[in-house]
């Protein structure tokens, strides 16, 4: 029985790799890059706001710059 399980495993893996076209592999990379940038910018705004609330942020102008960068990024995503 162990022989049949190991012999089926490579066939299933080979079929899965052949079934995936290149276009579907490349498309999520582009989408995830935009999502990763959005997550990074949103987290930056959040961290700056929390630091400001805790009185740890001396350069409060960075909050405005981070919000503007996020807005620019979201505008590019929606217009593309």
N, CA, C and O atoms as a CHARMM CRD file, in Angstrom:
* protein
*
  320
    1    1 UNK  N      0.80900  -1.19500   0.00000 PROA 1      0.00000
    2    1 UNK  CA     0.00000   0.00000   0.00000 PROA 1      0.00000
    3    1 UNK  C      0.85600   1.26400   0.00000 PROA 1      0.00000
    4    1 UNK  O      0.46400   2.26000  -0.60700 PROA 1      0.00000
    5    2 UNK  N      1.97900   1.25200   0.64400 PROA 2      0.00000
    6    2 UNK  CA     2.83800   2.42400   0.68700 PROA 2      0.00000
    7    2 UNK  C      3.36800   2.76900  -0.69700 PROA 2      0.00000
    8    2 UNK  O      3.62800   3.93700  -0.98700 PROA 2      0.00000
    9    3 UNK  N      3.52800   1.77400  -1.54700 PROA 3      0.00000
   10    3 UNK  CA     4.03600   2.01700  -2.89100 PROA 3      0.00000
   11    3 UNK  C      3.00400   2.77300  -3.72200 PROA 3      0.00000
   12    3 UNK  O      3.36500   3.67700  -4.47600 PROA 3      0.00000
   13    4 UNK  N      1.74600   2.42400  -3.59900 PROA 4      0.00000
   14    4 UNK  CA     0.71900   3.11300  -4.37900 PROA 4      0.00000
   15    4 UNK  C      0.54300   4.56100  -3.93500 PROA 4      0.00000
   16    4 UNK  O      0.26700   5.42600  -4.76700 PROA 4      0.00000
   17    5 UNK  N      0.69600   4.84500  -2.64300 PROA 5      0.00000
   18    5 UNK  CA     0.56200   6.22800  -2.17200 PROA 5      0.00000
   19    5 UNK  C      1.69200   7.09300  -2.70600 PROA 5      0.00000
   20    5 UNK  O      1.45400   8.21800  -3.14400 PROA 5      0.00000
   21    6 UNK  N      2.91700   6.58300  -2.67600 PROA 6      0.00000
   22    6 UNK  CA     4.03700   7.38300  -3.16200 PROA 6      0.00000
   23    6 UNK  C      4.02200   7.49800  -4.67100 PROA 6      0.00000
   24    6 UNK  O      4.47600   8.50700  -5.21100 PROA 6      0.00000
   25    7 UNK  N      3.51000   6.48600  -5.37100 PROA 7      0.00000
   26    7 UNK  CA     3.47000   6.57200  -6.82400 PROA 7      0.00000
   27    7 UNK  C      2.39800   7.55300  -7.29500 PROA 7      0.00000
   28    7 UNK  O      2.55100   8.14200  -8.36500 PROA 7      0.00000
   29    8 UNK  N      1.32200   7.74700  -6.53700 PROA 8      0.00000
   30    8 UNK  CA     0.27600   8.67600  -6.92700 PROA 8      0.00000
   31    8 UNK  C      0.66500  10.12600  -6.62700 PROA 8      0.00000
   32    8 UNK  O      0.25400  11.03500  -7.34800 PROA 8      0.00000
   33    9 UNK  N      1.42600  10.34400  -5.60600 PROA 9      0.00000
   34    9 UNK  CA     1.78100  11.70000  -5.20800 PROA 9      0.00000
   35    9 UNK  C      2.52600  12.46300  -6.30600 PROA 9      0.00000
   36    9 UNK  O      2.13900  13.59500  -6.59500 PROA 9      0.00000
   37   10 UNK  N      3.57000  11.91400  -6.93400 PROA 10     0.00000
   38   10 UNK  CA     4.24500  12.67300  -7.98900 PROA 10     0.00000
   39   10 UNK  C      3.34000  12.95800  -9.18600 PROA 10     0.00000
   40   10 UNK  O      3.47700  14.00500  -9.81800 PROA 10     0.00000
   41   11 UNK  N      2.42900  12.05700  -9.50700 PROA 11     0.00000
   42   11 UNK  CA     1.53700  12.28300 -10.63700 PROA 11     0.00000
   43   11 UNK  C      0.60000  13.44500 -10.35700 PROA 11     0.00000
   44   11 UNK  O      0.34800  14.26500 -11.24000 PROA 11     0.00000
   45   12 UNK  N      0.08400  13.52300  -9.14500 PROA 12     0.00000
   46   12 UNK  CA    -0.82500  14.61200  -8.78900 PROA 12     0.00000
   47   12 UNK  C     -0.06300  15.93600  -8.81900 PROA 12     0.00000
   48   12 UNK  O     -0.58500  16.93500  -9.31300 PROA 12     0.00000
   49   13 UNK  N      1.15100  15.95500  -8.30100 PROA 13     0.00000
   50   13 UNK  CA     1.94500  17.17900  -8.29200 PROA 13     0.00000
   51   13 UNK  C      2.29900  17.60100  -9.71200 PROA 13     0.00000
   52   13 UNK  O      2.30400  18.79200 -10.02200 PROA 13     0.00000
   53   14 UNK  N      2.59200  16.64100 -10.57100 PROA 14     0.00000
   54   14 UNK  CA     2.93000  16.96500 -11.95300 PROA 14     0.00000
   55   14 UNK  C      1.72700  17.54000 -12.67900 PROA 14     0.00000
   56   14 UNK  O      1.88300  18.47500 -13.46500 PROA 14     0.00000
   57   15 UNK  N      0.53500  17.01300 -12.44400 PROA 15     0.00000
   58   15 UNK  CA    -0.66700  17.52700 -13.08100 PROA 15     0.00000
   59   15 UNK  C     -0.97000  18.94400 -12.60800 PROA 15     0.00000
   60   15 UNK  O     -1.38300  19.78700 -13.40500 PROA 15     0.00000
   61   16 UNK  N     -0.77600  19.20900 -11.34600 PROA 16     0.00000
   62   16 UNK  CA    -1.06000  20.52900 -10.80500 PROA 16     0.00000
   63   16 UNK  C     -0.12200  21.56900 -11.40200 PROA 16     0.00000
   64   16 UNK  O     -0.55400  22.68500 -11.69100 PROA 16     0.00000
   65   17 UNK  N      1.13900  21.23600 -11.59100 PROA 17     0.00000
   66   17 UNK  CA     2.07100  22.20900 -12.13600 PROA 17     0.00000
   67   17 UNK  C      1.81600  22.46300 -13.61400 PROA 17     0.00000
   68   17 UNK  O      2.04500  23.57500 -14.08900 PROA 17     0.00000
   69   18 UNK  N      1.35000  21.46600 -14.35100 PROA 18     0.00000
   70   18 UNK  CA     1.05000  21.64400 -15.76400 PROA 18     0.00000
   71   18 UNK  C     -0.25400  22.42100 -15.95600 PROA 18     0.00000
   72   18 UNK  O     -0.40300  23.13200 -16.95000 PROA 18     0.00000
   73   19 UNK  N     -1.17800  22.30000 -15.04000 PROA 19     0.00000
   74   19 UNK  CA    -2.49400  22.91000 -15.18600 PROA 19     0.00000
   75   19 UNK  C     -2.45000  24.42700 -14.99600 PROA 19     0.00000
   76   19 UNK  O     -3.29200  25.13600 -15.54800 PROA 19     0.00000
   77   20 UNK  N     -1.50200  24.93000 -14.24000 PROA 20     0.00000
   78   20 UNK  CA    -1.45700  26.35800 -13.94600 PROA 20     0.00000
   79   20 UNK  C     -0.78600  27.12100 -15.08700 PROA 20     0.00000
   80   20 UNK  O      0.41100  26.94500 -15.31500 PROA 20     0.00000
   81   21 UNK  N     -1.52900  27.96800 -15.81100 PROA 21     0.00000
   82   21 UNK  CA    -0.91600  28.75700 -16.87600 PROA 21     0.00000
   83   21 UNK  C     -0.09000  29.89900 -16.29700 PROA 21     0.00000
   84   21 UNK  O     -0.27700  30.28100 -15.14200 PROA 21     0.00000
   85   22 UNK  N      0.80500  30.43400 -17.08100 PROA 22     0.00000
   86   22 UNK  CA     1.69400  31.49300 -16.61500 PROA 22     0.00000
   87   22 UNK  C      0.93900  32.78300 -16.31600 PROA 22     0.00000
   88   22 UNK  O      1.33300  33.52400 -15.41600 PROA 22     0.00000
   89   23 UNK  N     -0.11500  33.06600 -17.03300 PROA 23     0.00000
   90   23 UNK  CA    -0.85200  34.31800 -16.83800 PROA 23     0.00000
   91   23 UNK  C     -1.46300  34.40000 -15.44000 PROA 23     0.00000
   92   23 UNK  O     -1.46100  35.47100 -14.83200 PROA 23     0.00000
   93   24 UNK  N     -1.98200  33.29300 -14.92500 PROA 24     0.00000
   94   24 UNK  CA    -2.58000  33.34200 -13.59700 PROA 24     0.00000
   95   24 UNK  C     -1.51100  33.43000 -12.51600 PROA 24     0.00000
   96   24 UNK  O     -1.79200  33.90600 -11.41600 PROA 24     0.00000
   97   25 UNK  N     -0.32100  32.99300 -12.79500 PROA 25     0.00000
   98   25 UNK  CA     0.75000  33.09600 -11.80900 PROA 25     0.00000
   99   25 UNK  C      1.24100  34.53200 -11.71700 PROA 25     0.00000
  100   25 UNK  O      1.55600  34.99600 -10.62100 PROA 25     0.00000
  101   26 UNK  N      1.31600  35.25200 -12.83500 PROA 26     0.00000
  102   26 UNK  CA     1.82700  36.62300 -12.83600 PROA 26     0.00000
  103   26 UNK  C      0.80000  37.63400 -12.33000 PROA 26     0.00000
  104   26 UNK  O      1.18400  38.63300 -11.72200 PROA 26     0.00000
  105   27 UNK  N     -0.47400  37.40600 -12.55900 PROA 27     0.00000
  106   27 UNK  CA    -1.49100  38.36900 -12.17900 PROA 27     0.00000
  107   27 UNK  C     -1.54800  38.63100 -10.66800 PROA 27     0.00000
  108   27 UNK  O     -1.62000  39.79700 -10.28100 PROA 27     0.00000
  109   28 UNK  N     -1.51900  37.62100  -9.79400 PROA 28     0.00000
  110   28 UNK  CA    -1.56300  37.91900  -8.36400 PROA 28     0.00000
  111   28 UNK  C     -0.35100  38.69600  -7.86800 PROA 28     0.00000
  112   28 UNK  O     -0.46300  39.43000  -6.88600 PROA 28     0.00000
  113   29 UNK  N      0.80000  38.56000  -8.51100 PROA 29     0.00000
  114   29 UNK  CA     1.97400  39.30200  -8.06500 PROA 29     0.00000
  115   29 UNK  C      1.74800  40.79000  -8.20300 PROA 29     0.00000
  116   29 UNK  O      2.11800  41.55200  -7.31000 PROA 29     0.00000
  117   30 UNK  N      1.14800  41.22500  -9.30400 PROA 30     0.00000
  118   30 UNK  CA     0.88400  42.64400  -9.50500 PROA 30     0.00000
  119   30 UNK  C     -0.14500  43.14400  -8.50300 PROA 30     0.00000
  120   30 UNK  O      0.01200  44.22800  -7.94100 PROA 30     0.00000
  121   31 UNK  N     -1.18800  42.37000  -8.27800 PROA 31     0.00000
  122   31 UNK  CA    -2.22900  42.77400  -7.33700 PROA 31     0.00000
  123   31 UNK  C     -1.69400  42.78200  -5.90900 PROA 31     0.00000
  124   31 UNK  O     -2.02000  43.67600  -5.12800 PROA 31     0.00000
  125   32 UNK  N     -0.88700  41.80700  -5.57100 PROA 32     0.00000
  126   32 UNK  CA    -0.37900  41.74500  -4.20400 PROA 32     0.00000
  127   32 UNK  C      0.61300  42.86100  -3.92600 PROA 32     0.00000
  128   32 UNK  O      0.73400  43.30800  -2.78500 PROA 32     0.00000
  129   33 UNK  N      1.32800  43.32000  -4.95400 PROA 33     0.00000
  130   33 UNK  CA     2.25700  44.42800  -4.74900 PROA 33     0.00000
  131   33 UNK  C      1.49400  45.68300  -4.36100 PROA 33     0.00000
  132   33 UNK  O      1.89400  46.39500  -3.44000 PROA 33     0.00000
  133   34 UNK  N      0.38900  45.96000  -5.06300 PROA 34     0.00000
  134   34 UNK  CA    -0.43000  47.11100  -4.73200 PROA 34     0.00000
  135   34 UNK  C     -1.04900  46.98000  -3.35300 PROA 34     0.00000
  136   34 UNK  O     -1.13000  47.95000  -2.60000 PROA 34     0.00000
  137   35 UNK  N     -1.48000  45.78500  -3.03400 PROA 35     0.00000
  138   35 UNK  CA    -2.06400  45.53900  -1.71800 PROA 35     0.00000
  139   35 UNK  C     -1.01200  45.67000  -0.63000 PROA 35     0.00000
  140   35 UNK  O     -1.29200  46.18500   0.45200 PROA 35     0.00000
  141   36 UNK  N      0.19100  45.20600  -0.91400 PROA 36     0.00000
  142   36 UNK  CA     1.26100  45.30400   0.07500 PROA 36     0.00000
  143   36 UNK  C      1.62800  46.75700   0.30800 PROA 36     0.00000
  144   36 UNK  O      1.86400  47.16500   1.44500 PROA 36     0.00000
  145   37 UNK  N      1.68000  47.54600  -0.76600 PROA 37     0.00000
  146   37 UNK  CA     1.97300  48.96700  -0.61500 PROA 37     0.00000
  147   37 UNK  C      0.87800  49.66600   0.18300 PROA 37     0.00000
  148   37 UNK  O      1.15900  50.50800   1.03600 PROA 37     0.00000
  149   38 UNK  N     -0.35500  49.31400  -0.10000 PROA 38     0.00000
  150   38 UNK  CA    -1.47000  49.91800   0.61700 PROA 38     0.00000
  151   38 UNK  C     -1.40500  49.56100   2.09300 PROA 38     0.00000
  152   38 UNK  O     -1.59700  50.41400   2.95900 PROA 38     0.00000
  153   39 UNK  N     -1.13000  48.28400   2.37000 PROA 39     0.00000
  154   39 UNK  CA    -1.01600  47.86300   3.76900 PROA 39     0.00000
  155   39 UNK  C      0.12100  48.60000   4.46900 PROA 39     0.00000
  156   39 UNK  O     -0.02200  49.02400   5.61600 PROA 39     0.00000
  157   40 UNK  N      1.23600  48.75100   3.78800 PROA 40     0.00000
  158   40 UNK  CA     2.39000  49.43100   4.37800 PROA 40     0.00000
  159   40 UNK  C      2.05700  50.88700   4.67500 PROA 40     0.00000
  160   40 UNK  O      2.35200  51.38700   5.76100 PROA 40     0.00000
  161   41 UNK  N      1.44800  51.56000   3.71700 PROA 41     0.00000
  162   41 UNK  CA     1.11000  52.96800   3.91900 PROA 41     0.00000
  163   41 UNK  C      0.06300  53.14400   5.01400 PROA 41     0.00000
  164   41 UNK  O      0.16000  54.06200   5.82800 PROA 41     0.00000
  165   42 UNK  N     -0.93700  52.26300   5.03300 PROA 42     0.00000
  166   42 UNK  CA    -1.95200  52.35500   6.08900 PROA 42     0.00000
  167   42 UNK  C     -1.35100  52.10600   7.46900 PROA 42     0.00000
  168   42 UNK  O     -1.70100  52.77800   8.43900 PROA 42     0.00000
  169   43 UNK  N     -0.44500  51.13500   7.54700 PROA 43     0.00000
  170   43 UNK  CA     0.18300  50.85200   8.84000 PROA 43     0.00000
  171   43 UNK  C      1.06800  52.00600   9.28100 PROA 43     0.00000
  172   43 UNK  O      1.17000  52.30000  10.47300 PROA 43     0.00000
  173   44 UNK  N      1.70500  52.65800   8.32000 PROA 44     0.00000
  174   44 UNK  CA     2.53600  53.81500   8.65800 PROA 44     0.00000
  175   44 UNK  C      1.68500  54.94100   9.23900 PROA 44     0.00000
  176   44 UNK  O      2.06600  55.56200  10.23200 PROA 44     0.00000
  177   45 UNK  N      0.53700  55.20300   8.62400 PROA 45     0.00000
  178   45 UNK  CA    -0.36800  56.23400   9.14100 PROA 45     0.00000
  179   45 UNK  C     -0.84100  55.85300  10.54300 PROA 45     0.00000
  180   45 UNK  O     -0.89200  56.69800  11.43700 PROA 45     0.00000
  181   46 UNK  N     -1.18500  54.58300  10.73100 PROA 46     0.00000
  182   46 UNK  CA    -1.66900  54.11900  12.02800 PROA 46     0.00000
  183   46 UNK  C     -0.59800  54.28800  13.11300 PROA 46     0.00000
  184   46 UNK  O     -0.87900  54.77700  14.20800 PROA 46     0.00000
  185   47 UNK  N      0.62600  53.87900  12.79300 PROA 47     0.00000
  186   47 UNK  CA     1.71500  53.96700  13.77500 PROA 47     0.00000
  187   47 UNK  C      1.97600  55.42200  14.13800 PROA 47     0.00000
  188   47 UNK  O      2.16500  55.74600  15.31100 PROA 47     0.00000
  189   48 UNK  N      1.98700  56.29200  13.14700 PROA 48     0.00000
  190   48 UNK  CA     2.22100  57.70400  13.42400 PROA 48     0.00000
  191   48 UNK  C      1.10400  58.29600  14.29100 PROA 48     0.00000
  192   48 UNK  O      1.37100  59.09000  15.19200 PROA 48     0.00000
  193   49 UNK  N     -0.13800  57.90900  14.01800 PROA 49     0.00000
  194   49 UNK  CA    -1.24700  58.41100  14.82800 PROA 49     0.00000
  195   49 UNK  C     -1.15600  57.92000  16.27500 PROA 49     0.00000
  196   49 UNK  O     -1.43200  58.66900  17.21200 PROA 49     0.00000
  197   50 UNK  N     -0.77000  56.66300  16.44400 PROA 50     0.00000
  198   50 UNK  CA    -0.64100  56.12300  17.79100 PROA 50     0.00000
  199   50 UNK  C      0.50200  56.79900  18.55400 PROA 50     0.00000
  200   50 UNK  O      0.37500  57.10600  19.73900 PROA 50     0.00000
  201   51 UNK  N      1.60900  57.02200  17.86200 PROA 51     0.00000
  202   51 UNK  CA     2.73400  57.71000  18.51200 PROA 51     0.00000
  203   51 UNK  C      2.34600  59.13400  18.89700 PROA 51     0.00000
  204   51 UNK  O      2.73700  59.62500  19.95600 PROA 51     0.00000
  205   52 UNK  N      1.58300  59.78900  18.03800 PROA 52     0.00000
  206   52 UNK  CA     1.13600  61.14400  18.34600 PROA 52     0.00000
  207   52 UNK  C      0.20200  61.14500  19.55100 PROA 52     0.00000
  208   52 UNK  O      0.27700  62.03700  20.39600 PROA 52     0.00000
  209   53 UNK  N     -0.66600  60.16000  19.63200 PROA 53     0.00000
  210   53 UNK  CA    -1.58400  60.07200  20.76300 PROA 53     0.00000
  211   53 UNK  C     -0.84900  59.80700  22.07100 PROA 53     0.00000
  212   53 UNK  O     -1.27800  60.25500  23.13500 PROA 53     0.00000
  213   54 UNK  N      0.26000  59.07800  21.98600 PROA 54     0.00000
  214   54 UNK  CA     1.04400  58.76600  23.18700 PROA 54     0.00000
  215   54 UNK  C      2.09200  59.83400  23.48300 PROA 54     0.00000
  216   54 UNK  O      2.91000  59.67100  24.38900 PROA 54     0.00000
  217   55 UNK  N      2.06800  60.91800  22.72500 PROA 55     0.00000
  218   55 UNK  CA     3.01500  62.03600  22.88200 PROA 55     0.00000
  219   55 UNK  C      4.46300  61.62600  22.62200 PROA 55     0.00000
  220   55 UNK  O      5.38700  62.18100  23.21600 PROA 55     0.00000
  221   56 UNK  N      4.65800  60.64000  21.72200 PROA 56     0.00000
  222   56 UNK  CA     6.01000  60.19800  21.37500 PROA 56     0.00000
  223   56 UNK  C      6.47900  60.78000  20.04700 PROA 56     0.00000
  224   56 UNK  O      7.66200  60.69600  19.71800 PROA 56     0.00000
  225   57 UNK  N      5.56900  61.36700  19.28700 PROA 57     0.00000
  226   57 UNK  CA     5.90300  61.88100  17.96300 PROA 57     0.00000
  227   57 UNK  C      6.20500  63.37200  18.06200 PROA 57     0.00000
  228   57 UNK  O      5.35000  64.17100  18.44400 PROA 57     0.00000
  229   58 UNK  N      7.42700  63.72800  17.71300 PROA 58     0.00000
  230   58 UNK  CA     7.82400  65.13700  17.75500 PROA 58     0.00000
  231   58 UNK  C      7.54900  65.83100  16.43000 PROA 58     0.00000
  232   58 UNK  O      7.23400  67.02100  16.41100 PROA 58     0.00000
  233   59 UNK  N      7.66300  65.10300  15.32100 PROA 59     0.00000
  234   59 UNK  CA     7.46200  65.69000  13.99300 PROA 59     0.00000
  235   59 UNK  C      6.05400  65.34200  13.49800 PROA 59     0.00000
  236   59 UNK  O      5.86800  64.37500  12.75900 PROA 59     0.00000
  237   60 UNK  N      5.08200  66.12800  13.90700 PROA 60     0.00000
  238   60 UNK  CA     3.69100  65.81400  13.59100 PROA 60     0.00000
  239   60 UNK  C      3.37600  66.00300  12.10900 PROA 60     0.00000
  240   60 UNK  O      2.35900  65.50200  11.62900 PROA 60     0.00000
  241   61 UNK  N      4.22500  66.71200  11.38300 PROA 61     0.00000
  242   61 UNK  CA     3.99600  66.90400   9.95200 PROA 61     0.00000
  243   61 UNK  C      4.08600  65.58300   9.18600 PROA 61     0.00000
  244   61 UNK  O      3.59900  65.49200   8.05900 PROA 61     0.00000
  245   62 UNK  N      4.69700  64.57300   9.77700 PROA 62     0.00000
  246   62 UNK  CA     4.82500  63.28000   9.11400 PROA 62     0.00000
  247   62 UNK  C      3.47300  62.58700   8.94600 PROA 62     0.00000
  248   62 UNK  O      3.29500  61.79100   8.02400 PROA 62     0.00000
  249   63 UNK  N      2.52200  62.88500   9.83200 PROA 63     0.00000
  250   63 UNK  CA     1.18000  62.30500   9.71500 PROA 63     0.00000
  251   63 UNK  C      0.53000  62.79400   8.42500 PROA 63     0.00000
  252   63 UNK  O     -0.04500  62.00400   7.67600 PROA 63     0.00000
  253   64 UNK  N      0.62200  64.09000   8.16800 PROA 64     0.00000
  254   64 UNK  CA     0.03400  64.65300   6.96100 PROA 64     0.00000
  255   64 UNK  C      0.69200  64.07600   5.71100 PROA 64     0.00000
  256   64 UNK  O      0.00600  63.74000   4.74700 PROA 64     0.00000
  257   65 UNK  N      2.02000  63.96000   5.72500 PROA 65     0.00000
  258   65 UNK  CA     2.73900  63.41700   4.56800 PROA 65     0.00000
  259   65 UNK  C      2.35400  61.95900   4.31800 PROA 65     0.00000
  260   65 UNK  O      2.20800  61.54400   3.16800 PROA 65     0.00000
  261   66 UNK  N      2.19100  61.18800   5.37900 PROA 66     0.00000
  262   66 UNK  CA     1.82700  59.77700   5.23700 PROA 66     0.00000
  263   66 UNK  C      0.40500  59.63400   4.69700 PROA 66     0.00000
  264   66 UNK  O      0.14300  58.77100   3.85900 PROA 66     0.00000
  265   67 UNK  N     -0.51600  60.47800   5.17500 PROA 67     0.00000
  266   67 UNK  CA    -1.88800  60.44700   4.66700 PROA 67     0.00000
  267   67 UNK  C     -1.94200  60.81600   3.18900 PROA 67     0.00000
  268   67 UNK  O     -2.68100  60.20500   2.41600 PROA 67     0.00000
  269   68 UNK  N     -1.15500  61.82000   2.80100 PROA 68     0.00000
  270   68 UNK  CA    -1.11900  62.22600   1.40100 PROA 68     0.00000
  271   68 UNK  C     -0.53300  61.13000   0.52000 PROA 68     0.00000
  272   68 UNK  O     -1.01400  60.90200  -0.59000 PROA 68     0.00000
  273   69 UNK  N      0.50600  60.44700   1.00900 PROA 69     0.00000
  274   69 UNK  CA     1.11100  59.35700   0.24500 PROA 69     0.00000
  275   69 UNK  C      0.10300  58.22300   0.05300 PROA 69     0.00000
  276   69 UNK  O      0.02100  57.63600  -1.02600 PROA 69     0.00000
  277   70 UNK  N     -0.65500  57.92200   1.09100 PROA 70     0.00000
  278   70 UNK  CA    -1.68600  56.88500   0.98900 PROA 70     0.00000
  279   70 UNK  C     -2.76700  57.29800  -0.00500 PROA 70     0.00000
  280   70 UNK  O     -3.20700  56.48300  -0.81600 PROA 70     0.00000
  281   71 UNK  N     -3.19400  58.54900   0.05000 PROA 71     0.00000
  282   71 UNK  CA    -4.22700  59.03500  -0.87000 PROA 71     0.00000
  283   71 UNK  C     -3.73100  58.98500  -2.31400 PROA 71     0.00000
  284   71 UNK  O     -4.48400  58.60600  -3.21200 PROA 71     0.00000
  285   72 UNK  N     -2.47400  59.36200  -2.54800 PROA 72     0.00000
  286   72 UNK  CA    -1.91100  59.29400  -3.90000 PROA 72     0.00000
  287   72 UNK  C     -1.88200  57.86000  -4.40900 PROA 72     0.00000
  288   72 UNK  O     -2.21900  57.58900  -5.56200 PROA 72     0.00000
  289   73 UNK  N     -1.47600  56.95300  -3.54000 PROA 73     0.00000
  290   73 UNK  CA    -1.39400  55.54100  -3.91400 PROA 73     0.00000
  291   73 UNK  C     -2.76900  54.98600  -4.25900 PROA 73     0.00000
  292   73 UNK  O     -2.92200  54.29700  -5.26800 PROA 73     0.00000
  293   74 UNK  N     -3.77200  55.27700  -3.43200 PROA 74     0.00000
  294   74 UNK  CA    -5.12600  54.79800  -3.68200 PROA 74     0.00000
  295   74 UNK  C     -5.70400  55.40800  -4.95700 PROA 74     0.00000
  296   74 UNK  O     -6.44300  54.74300  -5.68200 PROA 74     0.00000
  297   75 UNK  N     -5.37500  56.66300  -5.23100 PROA 75     0.00000
  298   75 UNK  CA    -5.84700  57.31200  -6.46900 PROA 75     0.00000
  299   75 UNK  C     -5.24400  56.60400  -7.68100 PROA 75     0.00000
  300   75 UNK  O     -5.94200  56.36200  -8.66500 PROA 75     0.00000
  301   76 UNK  N     -3.96500  56.27400  -7.61900 PROA 76     0.00000
  302   76 UNK  CA    -3.32100  55.56900  -8.72000 PROA 76     0.00000
  303   76 UNK  C     -3.94900  54.19600  -8.93500 PROA 76     0.00000
  304   76 UNK  O     -4.15100  53.77800 -10.07500 PROA 76     0.00000
  305   77 UNK  N     -4.25500  53.50200  -7.85800 PROA 77     0.00000
  306   77 UNK  CA    -4.87700  52.18700  -7.98000 PROA 77     0.00000
  307   77 UNK  C     -6.25200  52.25500  -8.62700 PROA 77     0.00000
  308   77 UNK  O     -6.59700  51.41500  -9.45800 PROA 77     0.00000
  309   78 UNK  N     -7.03400  53.25800  -8.24200 PROA 78     0.00000
  310   78 UNK  CA    -8.39900  53.37700  -8.75400 PROA 78     0.00000
  311   78 UNK  C     -8.44900  53.90200 -10.18500 PROA 78     0.00000
  312   78 UNK  O     -9.38100  53.59500 -10.92700 PROA 78     0.00000
  313   79 UNK  N     -7.45100  54.69200 -10.57400 PROA 79     0.00000
  314   79 UNK  CA    -7.41700  55.23900 -11.92500 PROA 79     0.00000
  315   79 UNK  C     -6.73400  54.31500 -12.92200 PROA 79     0.00000
  316   79 UNK  O     -6.85500  54.51400 -14.13000 PROA 79     0.00000
  317   80 UNK  N     -6.03100  53.32300 -12.44000 PROA 80     0.00000
  318   80 UNK  CA    -5.30400  52.42700 -13.34800 PROA 80     0.00000
  319   80 UNK  C     -6.20500  51.41600 -14.01200 PROA 80     0.00000
  320   80 UNK  O     -5.73600  50.59600 -14.80200 PROA 80     0.00000
